[in-house]
Amino acid sequence: MGEPHSATVLFTAGALGAVELDVRDIPKLQRFFEINPEYFIAVGGQPPTPAEAHEEVHGVLPEGWPFTKKWVIGFLDETDSLVGMANVVSDLFAPGVWHIGLFMVATRLHGKGAAYSLFAQLESWARDLGAHWLRLGVVEGNTRAERFWERFAFGDVRKRSGVEMGKRVNTLRVMAKPLAGGTLPEYLTLVARDRPEPS
């Protein structure tokens, strides 16, 4: 980015614009991760690795996971600087189920409403492109993130334990939210992977 980003703006939130990132943006994305390491330290116990942005852009989903597209989205301010990012997968496991793999906003914007504004617009954008459900996994104990998703009316579906992230092994709260009506049993019919394990 440095020079104005030529990608089409996907959506805006006030003065911020969302664009799709590609291989040209890896150095800027890596720099963003390095100056905003809090997420990586909180969930993985270590700062971002030197290959973090490369993996974010080039990383592939596990074999056998059907999906339509993986989006790596950058949030740019009026100076075209990267101030946030999101990893979004459309039609994961079933048509209309969109997965939020990662959603980050620069630390300097925390507490200023930017994250709420950006995610509200991302949600509307996904709905307009056919998302009926949003799903995500949040690390149990990452209180700031848990409260954020709860505020957006995501509800718990199941817990997944033993998830290795960096130097830590975490328990994930798998959460989902309907965007076009629908009930939890209907969602679980679509995504068998998220059905709670028998007790």
N, C-alpha and C positions, 0 to 999 in steps of 0.2 A: 504494500500500500504506500506510503511515502508520497507518490503522486496520486491524484484522485483515482479511486478504484473504479474500473470500467464496468464492473458487474452490475447487472440490473438490480435495482433496489426491490427487495421482496416485500418489505413493509416498513413503516416508520413508527416511532414512538417519540413524540415531541421532536427535539432536535436530533435524535438518533435514528440511524437508518440501518436496516439489516440487509446484508448481501451474502451470496454464497461464496465461500472461500475455496481456493484450489491450491495446487502445488506451489504457485508463485507466492502464496501468502504464508508458507510454512515458517520462514524466518520471523515475520511479524507475530505470528501466533505463538511461536516459541518464546519470544521476548515478553509477550503478554502473560504467558504462564509463569515465567520466571519472576516478573515483578509483582505477581499476584499469586503467591504460592500457598495461601492459606488453605484452600480446598485440598490440595495434594497432601499437605501436612496433616490435616484433620482426618482424612480417610485412609491415607497410606503410610503415615508416619515419616514421610520424607518429602523434600522438595520435588518439583517435576524433574524427570530425567532429561538428559540432553536430546533425547529422541522423542519427547512427549508430543510435540506438534506433528512430527512426521507420522507417528503412530495414529494420531487423531485423524489426519487426512487420509492416510493410506490403509489404516487398519480395516480388516474385513470381519464380517460377522461370522459366528460359528457355522460350520457346515450343517445344513439341514434346517436353517432358520430362514423361511421364506420372507421376502420383503420386496418392496418396489424400488426404493431409493434411500440412500444415506445422504443426508444433508449436513455439511459443516457450515454453520452460519456465523458470520462476524457482525458485531454491532459497532458501527462507526459513529464518531461524533462529528461535529461540524468542521473539524480540521482534518477529517478522514483518518483519525487515529483509532486504533482498535481498543474499545472499552468493554468488550464482553464477547461471549461466544456461546453457541449452542450446538449440540450434536443431536440430530433428529432423524429417526428412521420411519419411513412411511410404510404402512401396510405390513407391519411386523407380525408374523404368525397368522394374521387374518386380514382381509381387506377392511379398511376403515380403522384399524388399530395402529396408532402412531406412538412411537416410543421416544421419550426424552432421555437420551443417554448422558448428557452433561449440559448444565446451564450455569454459566458463570458471568458475573459482572465485576468490573474492577473494584478493588477494595475501597478506593477513594470515593466511589459512588454508593457504598453501603449506607443505608439509613436515609437516603435521599429520594427514595421512591422509584429510582431508575429500573431496578430489577422487576418491580411489580408492573410498571408500565410496559416494559419490554415483553414480559411473559404474557400479559394480557393480549398484546398485539400478536405475539407468536401463536397463541391459542386461536385467535380469530383467523389468522392466516391458514393454520392447519385445518380448521373447520371448513374454510372456503375451498380448500383443495380436497375435501372429502373425508377428513378425519371424523369419526364418530366416537372414538375413545382415545384418551391419552393414557399412557402407562409410563411408570418410571420405577427406579429403585433408589431409595434413600438410605444411607448408612444409619443404623440405629445408634443413637447417642450423638449424632451430628445435629444438635438441637436447633441451631439456626435454620438449617435446611429443612428439618422436619416441620418446624413451625411455618416456614414459607409455603410448603406444599399443602399443609393442612389449611392454611388461609385461602388457598385457591380451590378448596373443596375436593382435594384428592382423598380417597378413602383407602384404607388398608385392604389388601386382597389376601396376602399371605406373607410369611417370613421365609427368607432363604438364608441359611447359616453356612458358615465355612467358606465365605467368598474371599479369596485372596486379592488384596489390593495393595500394591507396594510392599511394605514391610509388615502389614497388618492382615489379620483374618477377621473379616467383619460379618455382621448379620445385617442383611438388607430387608427393609420394609418395602415390599412390592406394593405399589399404590396405583389406582386407576381412577379415571374421571370420565363420566359420559359427557359428550358434547352435543348429542342429538337425542336426548332422552335415553331410556334403557335402564335395565336393572343389573345388579351384580350377577344373578344367575345367568342372564343373557350374555354378559361379558365372559363368564367362565365357560359357557358353551363354545364361544369363539376361541378362547385361549386356554386350552386344557393345562398348559404348563403352569398357569397361575392358580390352579385349584389348590386349596389348602390341603396339606398332607393329613391323612387320618391320624387322630390322636391315639 
